[in-house]
Every structure is written in C-alpha cells, then in structure tokens.
C-alpha cells in the first residue's frame, strides 16, 4: 500500500534538542505513534537531530513539521502520495 506522506530530515541542518524540537511537538502523529523522535547519536555539530520512522505508513504529509521548522525549506522535506516502489518505504 502506498503511503500518504513521508518526510526526510537533513541531520546536519537540524538544530535538535534542546535548541528546537518543534517538529516533534507539532506532529499530530508523534505523540501517539512516535513518528519523529530524537537521535541517540549527535550530528557533526553535536546536536541530537530529529529522526523520522514510519513503518506503518501513518504520515499524512500534512507538512506541520515543515512549517514549524526554523530551517524551513532546508531541513525538512515533505513528500505526499509516496508510491509503493519508493526504496525509503519498508
């Protein structure tokens, strides 16, 4: 089944926790299903960046995470109507 949406996060641009975390707080599916979490390994800047994981294809591509990201247009990309053949979907 094709996913309704998917996001990609640039780990080097993500400000992460404690500086940001807006995407985690704003995503309507993260509270219940944990679609966006923080990494356990820092990026090259020492920031614990956001990580997207959606094995059950719950993301709707609403772009709320994109809208609240201070690096808007650079850090988070939103894909809508992701086809089955996308190699990033498991």
C-alpha positions in Angstrom: 0.0 0.0 0.0 1.3 3.4 -0.9 2.0 5.9 1.9 0.0 9.1 2.1 3.1 11.0 3.1 6.7 10.9 4.2 9.3 13.4 5.4 13.1 13.5 5.1 15.2 15.4 7.7 18.7 16.8 7.0 20.5 15.7 10.1 23.3 18.3 9.7 20.8 21.2 9.5 18.5 20.0 12.3 19.0 22.1 15.5 17.6 19.3 17.6 17.0 19.2 21.3 17.4 21.4 23.4 17.5 24.1 20.8 14.4 23.2 18.9 12.3 20.0 18.7 9.4 21.9 17.1 8.7 19.1 14.6 8.3 16.6 17.4 5.9 18.8 19.4 3.8 19.8 16.3 3.4 16.4 14.5 -0.1 15.1 15.3 1.0 11.5 15.0 4.2 11.7 17.0 2.5 11.8 20.4 0.6 8.6 19.7 2.8 6.8 17.3 6.3 8.3 17.7 6.9 9.1 14.0 9.5 11.8 14.8 12.0 11.1 17.6 15.4 12.4 18.6 18.6 10.5 17.6 20.8 9.0 20.2 23.9 9.9 18.3 24.8 13.6 17.7 25.5 15.1 14.2 28.8 16.8 13.4 27.7 19.9 15.3 27.0 17.9 18.4 23.2 18.3 18.1 20.8 15.4 18.6 18.7 15.7 15.4 15.2 14.6 14.6 14.6 11.2 13.0 11.6 10.1 11.1 10.4 6.5 11.2 7.1 5.4 9.8 7.0 1.6 9.1 3.2 1.6 9.2 2.7 4.4 6.7 0.8 6.7 9.2 2.2 10.0 8.0 -0.3 12.0 6.0 2.1 14.5 4.6 0.4 17.4 6.4 3.6 19.5 6.5 3.1 20.8 10.0 6.6 19.7 10.9 7.9 21.6 7.8 6.0 24.8 8.8 7.4 25.0 12.3 11.0 24.2 11.4 13.3 27.2 11.8 15.3 25.9 8.9 12.2 26.0 6.7 12.8 24.8 3.2 16.2 23.3 4.1 15.9 20.8 6.9 12.6 19.0 6.4 11.2 17.9 3.0 7.6 16.6 2.8 6.6 14.1 0.2 2.9 13.4 -0.5 1.4 10.3 -2.1 4.6 8.2 -1.9 4.4 5.3 -4.4 5.0 1.7 -3.3 8.2 1.4 -5.2 9.9 4.1 -3.2 13.0 2.5 -1.7 12.7 4.6 1.5 9.4 2.8 2.5 9.7 -0.5 4.2 
